[in-house]
Amino acid sequence: MRTDVMLRQQKAPLSNSLPQAGERTNAKGNLQIPGLYAELMAHAAGLPNDELFAQMISSQIDGIGALPPGLGLDEKDFHTLLTQHFPGEVLVIRCAKNIADPRALERDDVLGLLLAHRAHRNMSEEWMAEIVTAACMASDHLWQDLGLWSRDHLSRLMNQNFPSLAAKNVHDMKWKKFIYKQLCEQEGINACRSPSCEYCADYLNCFGPEE
């Protein structure tokens, strides 16, 4: 258990006030945070995205990655996600108040691209599109911003949820770069001046290791 999580658990008030965003409670409001990933997986419903959601939730609560409380979903959707993927598990979140988003158009473009390529097998694909969109607004590698444990897990996420989009990444481009490249191509924008990726001076920025 991380020290910062232990301290937050010890200092949490046992009054009627809500715990901090993302903290887990029992029915009486007392904090219980040991082995959250393991506990989530113990409650997993056996759906394709269970493990990916468990990684992201446990990472967000542990301060890893760039996702906001509730993985960027509103309180209702996050609760529904928990009910469907981890029945019996309870997490209390405190959503941020709505504020003006200077990147709203960019968010809409990314979300629209992902939704246009969803697999249409499970409702969780829509939640995943919103979560990935939120992570795209951060500045690290996409798998790290999502709080996933490796780039391989991100590749699994893309193939499970957005297979037709993932299939276009034939050269294994970094996922965040790839998503924005697709948006540029949709708009007929070609910002790269190199005749091919092979000869581009920025090759490693797009195709290098994501560690």
C-alpha angles and dihedrals in degrees: 000000000000117000094231091054091049091052092049089051093051095048097045112118118240092214129106091278117110120253119247119287113290097011116135122233139183123229092281094051095251113143119249115177109151115132096348095174091051092047093049090051090048086060095040116138094215096253123144097253098044097104094042092052091046091054093048095046095048091045093049092051090047092053095253122135129008104276118123123231112301089023089277094302123121118258094260095051093045091052090049090049091053092047093051100040103029108024112193095024117114125203123172116209133184111214121215117248117260110269133174110280114210089195096050094119091049090049091050091052094050093045092048092052093051095045091049088060101040117135094234092222101110141017089236090074089074091051090047090053090055092046094049090047091054090050092049088065090064126082108236131078109302096243090052094047089051092052093240119152098236144358088255089065089053091051088052090049092052094046094047098045107025105023099159090052093045090051090063092061091083094151095050094246117184104277100235091047089047094052093051091045088057090052091051092050090051089057094043092247120146108181095168115093097192117106090230139357090252092067099037117122089217094053094124091052089063104029108020125111117293102221 
